[in-house]
């Protein structure tokens, strides 16, 4: 692939981002932080200067020239603080992490540091001092962690790729929950110098992207040997092995934790592989799942304590209780317990090696279920453990892996699968993923989808009776904001179901709450055709200075309608009817 082709795959996203930046220079920095995606963001003036500098640089020397990216906040980037999701831990590094320096040397621009579960401990994305990043597919659900902000930054449209880390699945679970690609490379081929360790012997820098084609050029830039990293390895990829034979778990190995929609999506996907000419063989994954238990039930938690345990003991009030409980528990294991676990792991490694003599590619669900924010809040440890059922063994067995989106299930919740193999089969995994894409099996995000912001104020809001109309066309929730104080709000109670009526009145208006949804532009006309009089569409002014397309009401329909301007929200009106 030529440099020009590589840049063509990614830079279009940057142009869109640049246009957004130029139009909203006074708002963009504050907005990034408000959404709980970014912990810190590059100053707009500095970012604009970096953009301008790219204009005179030679593309042939910089394969990622001008491409914006975000980095998880346990990865050092010069000019930013590194917090690892804990405010009290924050420090300003003298230099960028080795992987970041490789990207910047190729012309990429880091626009910010992303939110995360504290000290990369968790798969949920809710364990941070900086709030919770949104799951833009369904905001009632967790975004996935620990690299939550790195995934949400792509879903929200700020960057075409981002960096996470992956010790137990943190580079794959958020991808599964947000319909993205999550690539966990072979250990050591991307240096972890400049990364706050979780388990240093297992940690990987991972890559999130919305296009499968973007993984290879980003990986090729970062996969360089680092002599200063004890765990760095030469990227000696194994030869490409063209095979249609794939190993999957026995049915009795599978666990969807009661999620019938994910279970159905998985089995439909496996059947689709068979119809496309893939040879599927079921094998016993139990040894791998037994390895998974060692990561948190065994002495490897002691490695987490070794990394940040002393800091936590000295700053207990600054660390979330759940994080403190997990990491300080790593102080207990004895040296003998480590050897007990090591002996078990060695036995399982032999079993896995026997499998890999017959199979190059393995497939399983990325996760068995997804949970609401409320469910995780009520049962944080057990449900987090469920999320690691398919992911925790990977680095202990020295695997490479790529999480891929497959389908959107009920409730607008993405479901994905993971391809994995032994170390240094990264290219084989990418090759297989591309093969599946060519056979039109995977529900990979469109590479050409353009979105239009649409403001909704009533039944189309999240949880509303007509919200399904937006979900059906692939619209994605973006934010909740208020209009300027020049709108009047009515309840059109004669309509079924009742609808809101928004009209502009500069003299007698007030601020009305609206939700902004990103609607695929190609779907907008069909959506508009579903809407009948007296409702129509026009531009509405928001308090943040923007003007967006919105539902508006014709004046003739207001006669006899109930004015609810003082209530400000449709939800308040519905509550007043109870």
Secondary structure, DSSP 4 states (H G I P E B T S, - for coil): --HHHHHHHHHHHHHHHHHHHHHTTTTHHHHHHHTTSEEEE--HHHHHHHHHHHTTS-TTT-TTTT-EEEEETTB--TTSEE-TT-GGG-EE-SS--HHHHHHHHTT-EEEEEE--SGGG--SSS---TT-----TT-TTB---SSSHHHHHHHHTTS-SEEEEEESSSTTTHHHHHTT-EEEEPPTTSS--TTB--SSTTT-EEEEEESSTHHHHHHHHHH----TT-TT-----PPPP----EEEEE-GGG---TT-HHHHHHHHHHHHHHHHTT-EEEEE--HHHHHHHHHHHHSTTHHHHHHHHHHHHHH-GGGS-HHHHHHHHGGGS--HHHHHHHHHHHHHHHHHHHHHHTT-SEEEEES-S---BHHHHHHSHHHHHHHHTTTTTTTTTTTEEEEEEEEEEETTTEEEEEEEEEETT-HHHHHHHHHHHHHTT-S-PPPSS--EEEEEE-STTSTTSTTHHHHHHTT-EEEEEEEB-S-EEEEEETTSSS-EEEEEE-TTT-B--EEEEEEEEHHHHHHHHHT--TTEEEEEEEBTTS-EEEEEEE-GGGGTTPEE-GGG-SHHHHHHHH-
